[in-house]
Amino acid sequence: MKSVIITGTSKGIGLETALAFARAGYKVFATMRNPDKAADFKQTIRDEGLAVVISAMDVDDDESVTNGIGGIIRENGPVDVLVNNAGIEYHGSIEEVPLADFKAIMETNYFGAVRCIKAVLPQMRGCRNGCIINVTSIAGKIANTPLGPYSASKFALEAVSEALAQEVKPFNIRVAIVEPGIIDTKMARDITTGGKSIYPQVNRFGGIFEASLKTPTPPALVAEKILEIADGGTWQLRHPVGPDALPTLGWRVKMNDEEWVNFHAASDAEWYKAVGLDFKADVAK
């Protein structure tokens, strides 16, 4: 039986990914900070008789990751797949987001993934086999306010994933980056909420999320792609997921850097009109 370690499985994409792998016959090690909050998940495991082991692991903590992943490998043998999904999100203007929030989001989204990678690599390298899947976002390719802090962490994870892929391919270890668009998660819905800011872009960008979530894309779609990557043997590095992922990436590509900055620095009236035409939707809040 193949095995997989998945981080951040208490809800959303992580939870659906754990269920998808378990239903496909994997032994799943589902990690999260607080397993006490996973009552519904545990009930599903019991109801379906799934091979899922839930354990506490805080990706922000060196010792927790070393002991958590090390214990899984010692007690159960080699791990075939690692899915780095754990993530947090803070949004707002660069000026207004506290520095502590910048540090926290990098600690979880970037350093957390690096910790887990370093914990599994010696075993995968020794076996000359493995697959590491890092969940980033289209925000790991496109920077927009109010997602500056979040994008910075995902840009960083994309960069280290690309470097890692080069290092470990000779050892038959595959690396993949999954880039979801706007998915129906609590994180996405939090971005739609309004707030006070001296920067108009912070509030108006939430309109794009609200428009997308009127026809929501479920987290299970991302889970299916992650399982497909693990099972399919692909060496493709980047995998945009969701109906708006490729169109949004294309939106950025059609402008040079200066045009992109000017576009998002425009007045509310100009910006809402242009985005409405691009996305064929009313995004005005």
C-alpha positions, 0 to 999 in steps of 0.5 A, a space after each residue: 500500500 502506498 503512503 502519503 503525508 498531507 499537511 493542513 488537513 483539518 479543512 478545505 483542500 487538505 481535508 478533501 485531499 486526504 479523503 481522495 488519497 484514502 479512497 484511492 487505496 493509499 495509507 494517509 497520514 493526515 497532519 494538522 495543528 489541532 486534531 481535536 477539531 477534526 470530529 467530522 473528519 474522524 467520523 468519515 474515516 470510521 464510516 468509510 473504513 479508510 486507512 487514515 491516521 490523523 496526527 498533530 504536527 505544527 509545520 511552524 515548529 522544527 521539532 514538531 516536524 522532525 518528530 512527526 515525519 520522522 516517527 511516521 517513517 520509523 513506524 510505517 516505512 518509506 513515504 511515497 508522497 508528501 503533499 505540502 498543503 498547510 497554509 494561512 492567509 493575511 491580506 491588506 496593503 503592505 503599509 497596513 499589514 503588521 510585520 508580525 503577520 508577514 513573518 507568520 505567513 512566511 513561517 507557515 506557507 514557505 518555511 513550513 513546506 521547507 521543513 517537511 521537504 527536508 524531513 522526507 528527502 533523505 528517505 526518498 533519496 535513499 529509496 530513489 523514489 518519491 513525489 513532493 507536491 507543493 500547493 501554492 496558488 495562482 497568487 504564486 505567479 501574480 501579485 495583486 493587492 491586497 494579497 501582497 503578504 500571501 503572494 510573497 509566501 507563494 512566490 517563495 514556495 514556487 521558487 524553491 520548488 523549481 530549484 528542488 525539482 532540478 536537484 532531485 530528478 536524478 534520484 527519481 523524485 518528482 516535484 509538482 506545484 499545484 496552483 489553484 485559482 479561486 476555490 470555495 474555501 474559508 480563506 477565499 471567502 475571507 478575502 471578499 469581506 470589506 474593510 477600511 483602508 487608505 488604499 482603494 485596491 484593498 477593498 475592490 479586489 474582493 469583488 473578483 472573489 465574490 463574483 467567482 464564488 457565485 459559482 463556487 469551485 469545490 476544494 475536491 477539484 484540487 484534491 483530484 488533481 493532486 491525486 492525479 499527479 501522484 498516481 500519473 507519474 507526470 514530470 510536469 512542474 506546474 499545474 494550474 487548477 480551477 476554471 479561472 486559473 488559466 484565464 487569470 494567468 493569461 490576464 497577467 501575461 498579456 500585460 508587461 510589468 508597467 502596464 500591470 502596475 498602471 492597470 491596478 493603480 487606476 481609479 476605481 471607475 476605470 478599474 471596475 470597468 476594465 475588470 468587468 470587461 475582462 471577466 465578463 462579470 460585475 465585480 463592483 462592491 
